Amino acid sequence: MTLGPLRLGTRASDLARTQAGTVADALAAVGAPCELVPMTSEGDLTRASLASLGGTGVFAARLRTALLADQCDLVVHSYKDLPTTPHPGLQVLASPSREDHRDALCARDGLTLAELPHGARVGTGSPRRVAQLRTQRPDLDVVDIRGNVGTRLGFVTSGDLDAVVLAAAGLHRLGLDERITELLAWPTAPGQGVLAVEVRTDPAGDLPQALAQIHDGGTWACAQAERTVLATLEAGCAAPVAAHATLDGDRLTLRAQAYRPGGGEVLEASAQVDPGVAVAAGADVARRLLADGAAEWIHD
């Protein structure tokens, strides 16, 4: 296979470049070398809440515009940042093996969630995490924060916050495991820990074949089940919804939750199915959540 160098678009943050670098390394190993094309998204330029910006899609928009304008050949997203509606002219062709899907508590003095003192200040920019924190610890003062991984960890180092909740995958990829004081057991955002490689619908030459060699079918099936939950619920980033799927042999297990905004109540549905019907399972689980009354919370 003779490809390259391919122009691989990525957000300019340390984490995004690290994630794109893992894809570039994998492609180079199958004969498709890449050069990174960093760019800054609207989501990187503002500290406004994601809900007010219209959702996590603000991180993907700049990359997609560049891809459609032929300023790059492929782009790498965190799959949880992609809207569930397909983008005209583009397709996600590959997802490498998933990193850790869990959320991580990064607290002062090595504290766990249960050990944080009454009224401790915990930072997160995710409505889902807000609801989960307040459901388990209604006494906490949950603070809305934005910023890259280093900025968020800095709130704890400076003493402004007692803890922050971040995606474990990002901390692992940046070599910051020592900052994790507890890995949290709750289900997380659909697609968390998964990378999505997006290309135009008419990719040139051998690019699809190269991407097929770095694609992980099990990761893909789990991500599609999770994202179908979100799509069927018609929920965006401001909705307190969690979904996580695992694959064990020929059985895919999907668990999804919807939280009352602000926490306190939770609805749950799950399924065990063949991976070949992952999308149907996601839709079925979401419909059961809706039947139990989740729509009122999600679209509040």
N, C-alpha and C positions, 0 to 999 in steps of 0.2 A: 504494500500500500504506500503510495507516495502522495502525501498531503502536507501543506504547510509552506511557510508558517501560517497557521490559522490566527485570525484576530479574535481574541476571546474577551468580550466585554464584561466588566465587573464594576460594582460600586468601589469607591476609592478607600473605604474604611479598612483598617488593618484586618478585621475579621473577614470581610468580603474578599479581600485580596488573598488571604490565606485559603479560604474555601475555593476560590477560583484556581489557586495554585495547585490544589490537590487534583482538580479535574485536568489541568494542564499537564501535570506529571503523568497521570493515567493515560492521557491521549498520546503523549510523547512515547510512552512505553509500547504503544501499538502502532507506532510509525506516523503519528500525526502531531508534530510539534506545534506549539502555540506561543504567541506573544500576548501579554495582558494589555488590555486597553481600559485603564481606569477612568471612571467618570463619576460625577457627583449628582445625586438625585435631589428632588425637592425635599424628601423626607430627611436628608442629611443636613439640610440648610436651616431647618427650623426646629424650635423646641416646643411647638404647639402639640397638643395631644393628637394621637393617631386618629381618634374618632372625629375630631374637628377637621382633619385634613382629608377625610374621606376613606380612611382605611390603609392597610399596609401596602396596597397597590401603588402608593406614592413612591415606594422604593423601587418598584419594577418599571415605572413609566419611562424614566430616562433611558434605561437599557433597551427597552422595547423600541423606543423611537430611533435609537442609534442602529439597532438591528434592521429595522425596516428601511432605514436610509442607507444601508450597506456600508456603515461605518465600522462594522465588525461582522464576523461570520457566525458567531454563536455567543450566547451570554449565559452566565451562571447566576441563579437565584437561590435564596433560601426558599424552599417550596412553601413554607407557611406564609411567606410574604406575597405569594401570587394569588390574585382573585381566582375564584373557581370558574368563572366564565372564560372560555377560550378567547384569545385575542386574534382578531382577523389577520390573516397573513402569517401567523406564527404557530409553532407547535413545540411542545415539550417532547424531546425524543429520548432522553436518558436521565436516569437517576442512579448514581453510584450507591454502593452499600451505605446504609444508614449509620449515622453516629448515634450517640446516646440521646434518646428522646426526652429524658427527664428534665424537670426544673431543678435548679440548684439554689439553696439558700447560702448566701455569703454574709456571715454575721461577725460582729466584733467578738473577740475573746473566745472564738471557737464555739459559740452557742448554737444549739439546734432550735428549731421552731418552738418546741415545747419548753425550752429553757429561757427563751426571751422573756424579760421582765414585763409585768403588766404595763400597758401603755407604750411599749417599745415602738419606735418609728421604723417602718419597713417600706422601702421604696420599690415601685414597679410601675411600668407604663401600660400594663395589660389589664383590661377589665376582667378577663377570666381569672387572672391571678389575684386580683382584688377580691373577687367573690370567694375564691378558694381560701385565701388567707382569713377573711372575715368569717367564713363558715367554721373553720377550725379554731380560730383565735379572735373572737369578736372584740376582745379588749385592745387589740393592736391599733395603732395610729398608722394607717396605710397611706403613703404619700405618693402622688403622681410624679414620676420622673421621666426624663428623656435623656438621650445621649448615647455615645458608644460604650462598649464594655468598660474601658478604662475610666471614663467619666463616672459611670454608675458605681464602680468599685471605689472610686475616690470619695464618694459621699460617706462611705463607711470608714475609710481611712482617716478622713478629716473629722469624724465624730458628728457630722450633720445627721446621719442616720445610724440606727443600730444594725440594720441589715438591708440587703437588697435581694431580689429574686431574679435570676437570669437563667437562660437556657444552658444546660450542662454542655451541650454540643459545642457552643461557642467557646466556653472556657477550656474544654479539652483541646480544641483546635488551636487555641492561642497559647497553650502550655501553662494555663493558670489554675490547674487542679488544686493547688495548695490553698486557694482562696475559698474553696467549697467547704462549708461546715456541715451541710446535710444535703443529700439527694432526696427530693420529695417524691412520695409514692403516688400522688394524684395523676390522673390522665392530663395530657398537655394539648397544645394547639395542634390541629390537624396538619400533618406534614412536618412537625418539629423534628429537627435533626436530619432532614432529607434535603439534598441538593437537587435542583431541577436545571437541566441543560436545555435551553430553548434555541431554536433555529427558525429560519424562514420555512414556509411550507414548500418551497422549491430549493432545498439545499443543494449546493453544487457537489458534483463528483462523488468521491468516496466518503464524504462526511457521515452519512447515515451508518455506513458499515463500521466506521471507526467508533462512533458512539455506541453502537450495538455491543462492542467489545468491552465497554466500561459500564454497561447497564446492569443493574441487579434486579431481576424479576421479582424476587420476594419483597424487596423494599418498595418496588413499584406497586404491587398488589396492596400492600398495607396502606401506602399513601393514598391510593385511589379510593379505598374504603373510607378512610378518614375524611378526605376532601368531599366525598359524596354526601357524608353526613352534613357538612357545612352547607353544601349547595342545596340540598333538599330542604334544609331549615331556612334557606334564604337569609343566612346570617353573615354578617361582616365582622370586621375586627373588633367592633365595639360590643359584640355579643359575648356574654359569658358562657362560651361553649367549649368543651374539651372532647377530644376523640383520640383513641390510640388503638392500633391494631398490631398484633404479633402473629408470627407464622411459626408453627411447629409441625414439621413434616407436611402433611397434606391437609392441615386444618388451620384456618385463619380465625383468630379470635379478636373480635372488635368490641370495645367498650366506649360508650359515649355518655357524657353528662351535660346537662344544662343547669345553670345556677340562677337563682333569683338575683337580680342586680344588687350589689352590696352584700351578698352572702346571706346565709341563714337557712336556705332551703335548696335542695338539689333533686333533680330527676335523673334517673339513669336507665339505660337500655343497653343490651349486649347481644351478640350473636356469635355462633361458631359455625363456619361454613367452609366449603371448598374455595381455595384462592381464585378459581376461575369465575366465581360469582361475587367477587369483592365489591363491585359497584352496586349490585343489587342488594347486598347485605347492608351497605352504608345507607341506601335509600330506605330500607325496611326499618333499620334502627332509628333513623331520623323521624319517620312517620309515627313510630311508637312514642317518641318523645313529644311530638306535636299532639298526639291523641291524649297524652297525659297533661297537656296544658302548657307546654314549653313556649308556644308562640307568644304568649303574653309577656314572658320575660325577655325573649330574644328581640322582639320588635318594640319594646317599651320606649 
